Amino acid sequence: MVQKKKGTKIVILGSADSGKTTTIENLLNRKKEKITKIECKGTTVALDYGNTIINGQRFHIFATPGQERFQFMREILSNGLDGAIVVIDNSEGVTNTDIKILENLNSSNVPYVIFSNKQDISPGKIESTHINPDIPVIPTTATTGEGIQEGLNILLDLMEN
């Protein structure tokens, strides 16, 4: 028996303190959706989760922990994903964790976008040889919501094609 898929899965990935939780909060709170968080002392240790309906389609959105010791959670949550958002802290640049995430996404043929976050602290473009030039890089400030919805719309367009 084939089970019908009950929605589209988007995973938000990135290094610690890059703005993943704030990104998911911004994406879902604008739609007044509930977010489930599993954290300890303000740090995500398992996942952030919420779901929403966009254009009649249900989306399940997960944000992963960024600390290297939680790599196993990134792997678990990335299983079966339909699209991804990689949040990079523009004030820190591309980290080793970000490089591993980008390499995994590039080898998996999954549509994704990069949010060059914290533009309010460090405006400008991310410079890295590890970023695929074909992948959209969206300047964002998750705390204010700048660029977040636009970036999601770009990802949704990529996922449709």
N, C-alpha and C positions, 0 to 999 in steps of 0.2 A: 504494500500500500504506500503510495506517495503522499506525503503530508504537504498541505498547502502552506506556503510561507506566510507568516503572519505579520509581515512588515519588513522594512529595509533597515539594515544595521549600519550605523555610522560610528566610527571610533575616533576619539580625539586623543592623539598621542603627543609626547614631547618630554623634555627633560623636567626635572624638579623645578618648581617655581616659575615655569614659563607662562602660566596663565590658563591651564586647561580647565580647572574647576570654574574659574571666572567666565571662561568662554561658554561652557555648557550652561551656567547660570544665566548668562545673558541671552543665549539662544532660546532657552525654555521659559524663563520668567517673562519675557515679552509676550509669550503666549499664555502666561499664567499656568504653566504646567508644573507638577510636583517633581522635585528632584530628590532622589535617594542618594545619600552620601555614606560612605564607610571610611571614616577618618579617625585619626588619633592626634590630639593636640593640634588640630588644624591642618594636618597633612593627610592627603588621600593615601590610604594603605591598601585598598582593594579596588574600589571603583566609585565613580559618580554615575548615576543613571537617570534618565528621564525619557519620556516618549511624547510625541506630538503628531498631529496630523497636518500635512502640508498638501494642498491641492487634492484632498481626498485620499491621500496615501499615508499610512502609519509609518513613522520613523522611530526607531529605537536608537538613542544616542548614549554612548558610553564615553567616559573620560577615564583614562588609565592613570595609575600612579607614575611619577617620573623618576623616583629613586631607583638606582641600578639594582638594589636588592629585591625590587618588585618586578623584575623583568619577566618572571614567570606569569604574572598577572597580565602584562601586556600581551604575551603570547596567547594566553587563554582567551582574553577579550577580543583579540584580533582574528580568532578563528571564525570563518564564515562572514567576515565583514564585506559590505557592498561598496563602501567608500570610507575615506579617512581624511581627517584634518590633522596636520602636524603643526603644533604651536611651538614656535621658536622665539625665545627671549632675545629680541634684537639688541638689548644692552649687554648680553653675554656672548652672543654669536652662536654658531653651530657647535654643539658639544659632541663628545664621543657617543653619548646616548642618542642624540639626534641623528648622527651618521648611521648608527646601526638601524634605527627606525627607517630612515630613508632608503638604505640598502635593501631592507626586507620588503618595503613597499614597491621599490623599483623591480625587484625580482618576482613579485607576485601578480603583476599586471592588474592591480586594483586602482581605480581612479582616486586621486587625492589632490589636495591643495595644501599650501603652506601659509600659515598665518605668521607674518613677521610682526610679532606682538611687542607691546610696550613702546609704541611709537611716540608716546608722550614723554618718555624718559630718554630715548635714543632714536630720533627719527632717521630715516634713511633705509637703504636697501641692504639686505643680508648679503654679504660677500662670502661665497664658499664654492669650492670646486666640486663639492658633494651634492649640490643642488642641480637636479636635472633642468636644463633650460626650457624644456617643454612643459614643466609644471608651473601652474599659476602661483605667484607669490603675492599675497594680499597684505598690505600694511594694515595692522589692527591695533586698537587699544581696547582690550577686553573690559577694563574697568568702566569705560564710558560707552562701550558698544560700537565704537567706530570701526567700520569695515567688517564686522562680524556677520551681519545678515547678507551683505554683498558677497562675502566669501562662501557662505553656505549656498547661495544661489548659483555661484560658479561651480561648486562641487556637484550640485544637483544636475546642472546642465551636462557636466562631464559624465555623470552616472547614467544619464539617459542615452548618451551616444555610444 
